[in-house]
């Protein structure tokens, strides 16, 4: 039974691209309808608070904050910052601020297992030519580098109460999923709040400053969705993420988004970015293996085939627009052609080659405590999911307002929409059987005045239903009896 279902679902996944293309015009009559659906399933539905950017500085010997500057590079300064998103959730990371008026503003999103300090060249761990935040700052851009939730398990569970041995991202996924939220959705909201602040800075300076975004790995996923949802990003570079992603059940469960593959392939998301510049880098991809142990969900990430990336990018192309594909070495992040394409989209000249004589940024203050920052970020999202759960009673009350509870008949008449919503958006529509049932049975046992039969019914090719039918031993042919269906857990 399981093997047949597995083969059936594999065929369904393979058929999705053609089915999406056939139904797209009916399902989403215009791009804003697509964006609304993508926002809904990612959980990017909370109104962001007016953004406030805080510069974080350690306390000095007298207990008062010292200078907020962390480091200084050629033509720019580095600060630790945090910014409001909504409720108690904040974004946190680094701001690389040019000493001259910024030529452009860029949000640089690292993979979730990198720190912002690594991407800015302040900590070891990444080669200089991978440090695209630093390279963009050297090119005169104002750069915000947010931190993402790590894949590790050092804070997984409820810190101080109960720890678990699966990833922090999976813990947050489990808590968020029931509330209609997702880890990528929270991180997209942090990026969009940072964009709100950057936009406000340009407005305060009374200047038109182009806005771009670049990300790698999990940061590439976040940047990709953020750019699809928000047309303020004039240029987008996605490194180490773009691929068909046509077997989502094999990836880490924190990427599991309800109905995503039914409604969106990666090419469909890419088309939401047009006519803006989109650069897709096929270089280094994170390789991750989550084993099936300690109660966590198995999942893996690996570098896709070049041909698969080409095919998916070609599906995204439309008249007079196509994403720009950059084929780089498997050990390259932020290739010269990638940053050149991003800068062209921002109206800037191409940056100098990586490592072309620019000195490393020089620390001028203590770096942030990365572990404490990670714990803050993790706890904020976890607590927000619990806030949503506590408020769910009132959310449900609002959701059920259109139902008529005055009488059973009135409720029955008003419940049609809710049944349809439950079937489509909560359980998921099950396709009707495509084969006659062709019932087969065999006697399993007879005892205590009952007979038990094993029954098989055909549903679809290679898919069948199987169960036990229990009848009174003395039941006559054609005799009608009440039926009770008992579903095991």
N, C-alpha and C positions, 0 to 999 in steps of 0.2 A: 504493500500500500504506500509506504513512505517513498520507495524508489519511484513508483509510478507518478506520485504527486510531484516529486523532484523534477522528473523529466518534463512533466506538463508545465510546471512553473518556469523551467528553463526556456521552453518554447514560447511561453507568454512574454517573457522578458525580451527574447530575440525579436518578437513581433511588435514590440512597443514603438520603435521609431516610425515604422510605416503607419501604425494606427494613429500616433500623435499627429503625423503630417496630414492624414486624411481628415481628422476631426478638428484640427486646430482652428480653422476659420469659424466653425460653429461654436466651439467651446470658448474661444477668446476672440471676439470680433475686433478688438483693437489692443495695442500694447498696454494701455493702462489697466485693462482687465487682466492681462497676464501678470502685471506687477502686483495688482491687488491680490491675486491668488498666491503668488510667490510670497508676499508679505504674510499672508494668513498662515500658510503651512510652515513657514520658518518661525512664526511667532513674533514677527516684527510689527507688533500691533499696539504697543504702549506709546502714548504720547510722551515725547522727551521733554524734560524740564528745561527751562532757560539755562543755557550752558554757562558754567562758571569754571574757569581754569585756575587751579591753585598751584603755585610754585612751592615745592616741598623743600625744606631746608632743615638740616639737623640742628639740634640745640647745642649751643656753645658752652664753655665752662661756666658761664654765669646763668645758664638756663634760658637764654634768649636765642632765637634763630640766628645762625650765621648766614653768610652769603649763600644764595640758592644755586650759584653756578657750580656745576660738577666738573666741567672740562672746557677746554678751549682748543678749537682747531683752526686751520687756516681760513679766516674770514667768517667764523661762526662760533657760537657758544652753546653749551649743552646744559640743560636744566632737567631735573626730575619734576614731573607734573602729575596732577590728577584732575579729572574734570567730571562734572555731574552728568548723569544720563537720565535716570528717573528713580523715584523712590530712594532707596539706599544704595543703588548701584552706581558705581563710578568707573570710568576708564582711568587707567594709570599707565605711565610709561615715561618716555623722554621727549623733550622738545629740543630740536636743533635749530637755533635761531641765528640767521645771518646778521652780520654787523651792518651791512648795507640793506636798503629796502629789498625785500625778497623778489626774485624774478618769477617765482612760482611757489605754490604751496602743495605739499605732497604728504599723504599718509602712507607710511611704509610699514607693512604688517609682516612681522617675522613668522616663521613656522612656530608652532606652539611650544616646541622644545628648545627654542632659542630665547635668549633674553634680549631686551632692547639694547642693553649695553654691548652685547656681542655685535649686533647689527650696526652699532655706531662706532665700533672699533675701540671700545673702552675695556673690554674683557677678552681674554683668549677664548678660542674655540672655533672661530670662523676665519678663513683666509681673507686678506684685505680685499680681494676682488669679489668676495661674496657680500661685503658690507655695503649694500646699496643705499642704506640710509645715509651713511657717512659720505658716499660719493655724490649723492644728490645735494647734501649740504655744502660740500666743496664747490658745487656748481652754482651756488647762490640761491638754493631753495630753502624755504622754511619747511622743516620736516617734523611731523609728529609720529612717534613710534610707540604704538600701544603694546602692552603685554597681553598674551593669551593664556588660557588655562592649559597647563602642561598635560601630557599624556600619562605621566607617572602616577604613582599611587601614594605618595608620602602624606597627603592630607585627605585621601579618599575616605568617604563615610562622613561621620559627624565628628570633627576634631574635638578631642576631650571627652567624648561620650562613647563612640564606637567606631573603630576603624575597620576598613575592608581592604581586600587585596586586588580590587580592580581599579581601573584608571580613574583619575579625578574627573575626566571628561565624561566617562560613563556614569559616574555617580550623579553628576549634574544632569545628564541626559535623562536618567531614570526619574529624577525629581521633577524635571521641567516638562517631560512628555505628557504627563497626566494633566498639566495645566495649559497645554497648547503652546508651549514654548520649546526652544531647542538651544543647545550651547552655541551653534553658529548664529542663531538669531540674536542672542544676547550680545555676541561679539560684533555683529553687524551694527547693532544699536550703539555700541561704544564708538565704532568708527564714524557713524553718521553724526553722533554728538560732537566728535572732534572736528568733523567737517563744518558743523554749525559754528564752532568757535573760529575756525579759520576764515569762514565766510564773513563773520562779524569783524575780524581783524582787518580784512581788506576793505570792508565798508567804513571802518573807523579811519583808515588811512585815505579814504576817498580815492581808491585805486582799483582798477580792474586787474586782479591777480588770478591767473589760471590755477585750477585745482586738479590734481591728479592723484592716483592711488596705485600702489604696487604691493604685491604680496608673494610670499613663497610658501609652498606646502599648505598647511592648514591656514596660514595667513593668506595664501592665494585663494583658497575657498572663500574666506571672509571678504576679501577684496572683490572677488568676482561677483558675489551676491550683492554686496554694497553698491557696486557700480551699476549692476542691472536694475536695482531699485531706485537709484538716485542719479538723475541726469546732470547733477552739478559737476560730476567728475568728467573733465574734458578729455582725459587720456588715462588709459588703464593698462597695466602690465601684470600679467599673471605668470608666475614662474613655478614650475614643479607641481602643478595641480591639474591643468586642463587635460582631459582624456574622456573617452566615452562614459566611464563609470557605469557600465551596463550590467554589473553584477554587484549591486549595492549591498546585498546580504553578506558578501565576503569581506567588506570593509569594516573598520571599527564602528561599533554600534552608535557612537556619538554622532556619526554622520547620518543616521537613519532619520529621515524626515517623511512624515505621513504623506503618501500619494505623490511624492516628488517625481518619481520616474514615470508614473502614469501621465503626468501633466507636462513634465519638463525633461528634455535631454539637455546635455551641456550646450549643444548648438542652439537650442531654444533660449537658454539663458543668455548666451553670447549675443543673440540677435536683439535682445533688449538694450544692449549697449550701443548699437548703431544709431546714428551715423558717426559716433565718436570713435577715436582711435583705440583699438584694442590690440595689444601685443601679447602673443602667447608663446612662452619660452618652453621648449622641450630640452631641458638640461638635466640638472639634478632633481630627483624626486625623493621625498622621504621614504625610507623603507622601514616598515613597522610590522611587528608580529605580536599580536595579543593572543596568548595561548588560552585554551579552554580549561581554565583551572581557577580555583579560589572563588567560584561563583560568578566570575566575569564572563562576558560574551566574547567568543573568539572573533578575530578580525585581523586583516593584514592590508598593508599598503605596499605597492611595488611600482617600479617604473613601467609605464605602458609601452607598447610597441609604437614606433614612429608612424607606421602605416595607419594604425588606429587613430592616432591624434590627427593626422592629415585628413582622414575621412570625416572625422567629427567636425573639424574646422571648415571643411568644404561644405558640409551641411549648413553651417551658419551663414555662409556667404549669400549675399543678395545683390541685386542690380547696383552697380557702382559702389559697393562696399564689401569688404572682406576683412576678417582678422588677419593680422600680420604674424606669420609663423616664423619663429627663430629656432633653428636647430643648433643646439649647443652641445658641448661635451658633457657626458654624464656627471662630471665633477665640476660643473660650472653653475653658478647662480648669479643672475643679474649680468648676463653677457653684455659686451659693448653694444651689440646691435639692439638688444632689448632696451637698454637705457637710452640709446639714441632714438629709438622709435617712440618711447615715452616722452622724451624731451621735444621731439618734433610735434607731437600732439599738443604739447603745452606752449608751442611757439618759441622754443628755446633752441639755441645751437646745440650741437652734439657735445656731450661732456668729454673730457680728456680720457685717455685709456686708463684702465684700472692700475693703480700703483705707479702712476707717471710722476713720481717725485714728490707727491704731496705728503707732508709729515703727518704722523699719527696725532690724533687729538691728545692734548696734554692734560692730565687730571689736575684740577685746582681745588677739589674738595672730595670728601668721602662719597663713594658710590652707594646707591640705595641697597638696602638689605633685600636681595631678590627673593629669599624664602619668605620673609615677612610680607612682602608685597604679594607674592603668589597666594599666601594664605588669606590675605585680605580680599583679594579678587575672588577666590573660591568661595569664601564665606558669604560675601555679598550676594552672589548669584544664588547660592543655596538658600540663604535666608529669604530672598525674594520669592523663590518657589514656594516656601512655606507661608509667606504672606499671601500669595495668591490662593493657596489652599484654604487659609483661614477666611479669606474673603469670598470663597467660592459659593457659599450659601446665597450671598447677595447677587453674585454674577448669575447663578442659576435662576434666581427669582426674576431677574430682568429678562433672561433668555426665554422664560416660560410665559411672558406677559401676553403673548398673542393667543395662548390657549384659553378656552372658555371652561371654567370649572363650575359653572352654575348647576349643571346636571350631568348625568352620565351621557345622555344623548348629545348635549351641547359639547361635551369634551370629545366624544367620538367624532363629531363633525369637524372639530377644530384640530384634531390630532394628525391629520394626514401629512401636513408639512413636517411635523416632528418625526413621524415614522420614516419618511423619505430621508430626512437629514440623518437620523440614526443609522439607517441602512447604508447611506452613501459616505457619510463623513466620520462615523464612529466605528462601525463594524467593517465596512467595506463591502461593496456589492459583489456578490458571488454570481458568476455567470450561470445561467440555467443549464440543466443537463442537455447534452447534445445527442445522447443515445437513449433508446428505449431502456427501461429498467432491467429487462431480462432477468427476473429474480431466480436465484438458485438457492437451495437450502439443503441442509443435511441434519439429521437428528444427532444432537450432542449427548443428551442425557434425558432420563425419565425418572422422576423421584417425587415422593410426597404429593402425588396427584397433579403434577405439572410436567410438561415436556419443554425442553429447550432446544431450539434449532439455531444453527449458524446460518445467517442469510447474507447473500451478496447481491448488490444491485449495481449495474453499470451506470456511470455518470457521464464520463467523457473518455476518449481513447486513453487507456492506461490509468484511468482514475475510476475507482469504484468505492462504494460504501459497504461497510461490513458491520454486522452487529448480531446480537442474540435476541431472538424472538421467543418469548415465554408464553405458553398457552395452557389453559386447563386441560388435563388429560382427557376429560370426557366431552370436550367441545365437539358438536356435530358440524358436518360440512354445511356451509352457508349460514351458520348461526352467527348473529351479530353481537359483539361484546364491546364495551368501552375500551379504549386504547389509552394507555399511559406511556409516554416516552420518557425514559430515564437516561439523562446524559451524564456520563462519567466525567470527572475532572482530569 
